[in-house]
Amino acid sequence: LLLLLLLLLLLLLLLLLLLQVQRIANDLSGAAGDSTQATDRLLWAVNAFGESLAQVFITPLPLLRVAHALGLPHLRNLDEAVGIMRGAMLEVIQERRVALCEGRPVPQDLLGILLTAADEAGQAMTDEELWEDVHDIMGAGEHDIMGAGGYVMAHH
């Protein structure tokens, strides 16, 4: 009887662990909560961007143009995801520009440094250039971090 109770307790703990893993997976996939919230929409966009990009990465450009014209779902998702991420980033860029114009400090992160940078002619980067550079660098870094994390988890 004691062994049976211990087995039931172990099964219950396993079930609770599986539910927690599912909650974490939902959070990471953007499936948790109300998807109209800005944070959830941005998380969905980042995940959808990665998934959609993986689906179209090896597709030849002429076929991509045809698929885009046909409005295939993974390309619509890619367009929507980029639009959400771009909109969120452009808001941050504008907030930072206003702070700089008002003499308030801005974080000295990648965006903060790029906002204060200028070329040889003294021309600052446009909002679109900032969005593209930050997006490219963050996207490239995500894969390095994920790869390093996977390596650490597999070897430790």
Legacy VTK file of the C-alpha trace (Angstrom):
# vtk DataFile Version 3.0
C-alpha trace
ASCII
DATASET POLYDATA
POINTS 156 float
0.000 0.000 0.000
2.832 2.396 0.840
4.527 1.583 -2.447
1.290 2.305 -4.305
0.930 5.673 -2.546
4.527 6.582 -3.393
3.935 5.625 -7.010
0.782 7.792 -7.145
2.682 10.687 -5.586
5.455 10.283 -8.139
2.914 10.263 -10.986
1.272 13.385 -9.601
4.626 15.169 -9.397
5.413 14.096 -12.948
2.056 15.439 -14.149
2.680 18.774 -12.397
6.120 18.965 -13.993
4.649 18.282 -17.435
2.031 21.002 -16.912
4.752 23.480 -15.932
6.781 22.549 -19.027
3.675 23.095 -21.166
3.100 26.531 -19.576
6.698 27.502 -20.310
6.364 26.237 -23.885
3.182 28.299 -24.306
4.936 31.386 -22.950
7.870 30.916 -25.302
5.662 30.271 -28.311
3.498 33.294 -27.622
0.444 31.064 -27.160
-0.107 32.033 -23.524
-2.486 34.748 -22.515
-4.357 37.302 -24.580
-2.548 37.662 -27.893
-3.787 41.223 -28.248
-1.428 42.375 -25.513
1.658 44.093 -26.898
4.109 41.753 -25.173
2.338 38.646 -26.416
2.085 40.056 -29.935
5.790 40.873 -29.966
6.700 37.438 -28.630
4.453 35.862 -31.261
6.129 38.001 -33.929
9.639 36.961 -32.924
8.686 33.278 -32.916
6.661 33.482 -36.134
9.511 35.337 -37.827
11.963 32.574 -36.973
9.618 29.787 -38.008
8.524 31.454 -41.235
12.049 32.452 -42.159
13.171 28.862 -41.693
10.425 27.736 -44.076
11.396 30.182 -46.819
15.168 30.306 -46.296
16.060 27.712 -48.916
13.382 28.705 -51.414
14.747 30.270 -54.620
13.849 33.952 -54.994
11.652 33.550 -58.118
9.524 30.981 -56.277
9.338 33.262 -53.228
7.979 36.075 -55.382
5.282 33.797 -56.766
4.465 32.445 -53.291
4.261 36.001 -51.926
1.946 37.045 -54.757
-0.279 34.053 -53.943
-0.345 35.061 -50.273
0.875 31.763 -48.820
0.309 31.591 -45.037
3.938 31.325 -43.923
4.816 34.397 -45.993
1.826 36.311 -44.605
3.008 35.340 -41.120
6.504 36.513 -41.981
5.200 39.870 -43.242
2.989 40.303 -40.172
5.790 39.328 -37.788
8.245 41.757 -39.364
5.601 44.490 -39.265
4.964 43.956 -35.545
8.662 43.866 -34.674
9.371 46.907 -36.865
6.532 48.882 -35.290
7.684 48.059 -31.758
11.286 48.948 -32.577
10.361 52.214 -34.299
8.417 53.241 -31.172
11.492 52.611 -29.040
13.666 54.531 -31.507
11.302 57.513 -31.364
11.186 57.437 -27.558
14.982 57.400 -27.449
15.286 60.230 -29.995
12.908 62.369 -27.928
14.906 61.614 -24.777
18.147 62.638 -26.521
16.584 65.861 -27.848
15.381 66.710 -24.336
18.835 66.040 -22.902
17.723 62.994 -20.954
20.081 60.020 -20.798
19.369 56.928 -22.869
20.669 53.431 -22.121
24.088 52.820 -23.633
23.023 49.618 -25.324
23.327 48.876 -29.027
20.490 51.219 -29.956
21.741 54.009 -27.693
25.175 53.880 -29.266
23.798 53.767 -32.826
21.485 56.721 -32.103
24.451 58.919 -31.220
26.662 57.693 -34.073
27.215 59.680 -37.276
29.031 59.091 -40.548
31.977 61.136 -41.851
29.612 63.868 -43.040
27.967 64.098 -39.610
24.766 62.410 -40.804
22.974 60.301 -38.195
21.270 57.036 -39.051
17.622 57.165 -40.111
14.964 55.325 -38.124
14.746 52.725 -40.876
18.530 52.173 -40.852
18.467 51.806 -37.071
15.614 49.296 -37.235
17.374 47.243 -39.888
20.740 47.199 -38.117
19.348 46.369 -34.689
17.082 43.683 -36.172
19.952 42.123 -38.120
22.327 42.115 -35.156
19.741 40.821 -32.706
18.640 38.104 -35.139
22.214 36.978 -35.720
22.955 37.016 -31.998
19.844 34.995 -31.151
21.106 32.021 -33.128
24.556 32.218 -31.503
23.023 32.361 -28.025
20.604 29.521 -28.789
23.442 27.423 -30.203
25.664 28.088 -27.200
22.780 27.333 -24.838
22.077 24.074 -26.628
25.762 23.135 -26.451
25.907 23.857 -22.726
22.711 21.895 -22.042
23.898 18.932 -24.102
27.322 18.773 -22.465
26.482 19.525 -18.829
LINES 1 157
156 0 1 2 3 4 5 6 7 8 9 10 11 12 13 14 15 16 17 18 19 20 21 22 23 24 25 26 27 28 29 30 31 32 33 34 35 36 37 38 39 40 41 42 43 44 45 46 47 48 49 50 51 52 53 54 55 56 57 58 59 60 61 62 63 64 65 66 67 68 69 70 71 72 73 74 75 76 77 78 79 80 81 82 83 84 85 86 87 88 89 90 91 92 93 94 95 96 97 98 99 100 101 102 103 104 105 106 107 108 109 110 111 112 113 114 115 116 117 118 119 120 121 122 123 124 125 126 127 128 129 130 131 132 133 134 135 136 137 138 139 140 141 142 143 144 145 146 147 148 149 150 151 152 153 154 155
